Amino acid sequence: MMQIIPVIDLLDGTVVHAKKGERQHYQPIKSLLTPSSKPLDIVAALLDLYPFSQLYVADLNAIQKLGDNFNVIHAISQKFPQLKLWLDAGISNNPERNIVHSNVILGSENFSMPENRSNLENFLTLKHQLKNDFVLSLDFMPSGYQGPADLLQTSAHWPQNVIVMLLANVGANQGLNTDLINEIMALAKGHNVYVAGGIRHVKDLAMLKKMGVHGALIATALHQKQLTFRQLKDFCQ
C-alpha cells in the first residue's frame, strides 16, 4: 500500500500549474477533471476522481513572502473536513501564525539564506517548537538542493515523514529522478519517504513502491487523467 496525496498550488487565490519550479511562469491550471481553476472546484474534482484522505497545499504567496492564501485554505478545510491537509506556507519562524488546521511542512529552501550559518539552528528551533509534529520537505530546485547541508548528510534531524521535492521534475511529465531518490532512501532508515515530481503513470508508482517509497504527491498526472480510479485504488489499498 502507498499513500497517494494530490497536490494543489495556490497563487493569488487560484490553482496554478506548477512546472519545473519556475514560479514566475506559473499559469492557472488547465485540468481534464474540471474547466475551473478555483480551489474548491479543483478539490471537488479530485475527490470525484478518488476519495483521497489527504491533500497537499502549497501556498505560493506565503512561500514567496507575497501575502498568503489562508482564507482559501480555511475554506477548503471547512468544505472538505474529511481531508487531512499538509500545508507548505514557507514557514521559517513563528509557526503558530501560519498553521491553518493542517500538518505543517518545513521546506528546506526556507532555511537556505546565503552565508547564514544559523540556518540549521533555525530549523532545529522550529523542530523543537513543533515537537517533531511536522513534515520535512527536502527541496531540490532546478539549480540543485536548497537548504542546510546537514539535512542531506544525515537523517538525525528528520521527523517521521519526509518529502523528496523534485521541483525540476514537477509538472514536466518527464519521469522520476531515480538516482536521487535512491540516495535519499539510503539515509531514510525508519522514516516515511514521499516523492513529489515526475510521477506520470502507474509504472512510476510501481517503481517507487519497489524502491520502498511510502507515498507519492501528484498533480499533473491526475489532472491529465494519466491515472485511473482503479489504478489509484490498487496502490492505496
C-alpha positions, 0 to 999 in steps of 0.5 A: 500500500502507498499513500497517494496525496494530490497536490494543489498550488495556490497563487493569488487565490487560484490553482496554478500549474506548477512546472519545473519550479519556475514560479514566475511562469506559473499559469492557472491550471488547465485540468481534464477533471474540471474547466475551473481553476478555483480551489474548491472546484479543483478539490471537488474534482479530485475527490470525484476522481478518488476519495483521497484522505489527504491533500497537499497545499502549497501556498505560493504567496506565503512561500514567496513572502507575497501575502498568503492564501489562508482564507482559501485554505480555511475554506477548503478545510471547512468544505472538505473536513474529511481531508487531512491537509499538509500545508507548505506556507514557507514557514521559517519562524513563528509557526503558530501564525501560519498553521491553518488546521493542517500538518505543517511542512518545513521546506528546506529552501526556507532555511537556505539564506546565503552565508547564514550559518544559523540556518540549521539552528533555525530549523532545529528551533522550529523542530523543537517548537513543533515537537517533531509534529511536522513534515520535512520537505527536502527541496531540490530546485532546478539549480540543485538542493536548497537548504542546510547541508546537514539535512542531506548528510544525515537523517538525525534531524528528520521527523517521521515523514519526509518529502523528496521535492523534485521541483525540476521534475514537477509538472514536466511529465518527464519521469522520476529522478531515480538516482536521487531518490535512491540516495535519499532512501539510503539515509531514510532508515525508519522514516516515511519517504514521499516523492513529489515530481515526475510521477506520470503513470502507474509504472512510476508508482510501481517503481517507487513502491519497489524502491520502498517509497511510502507515498507519492504527491501528484498533480499533473498526472491526475489532472491529465487523467494519466491515472485511473480510479482503479489504478489509484485504488490498487496502490492505496489499498 
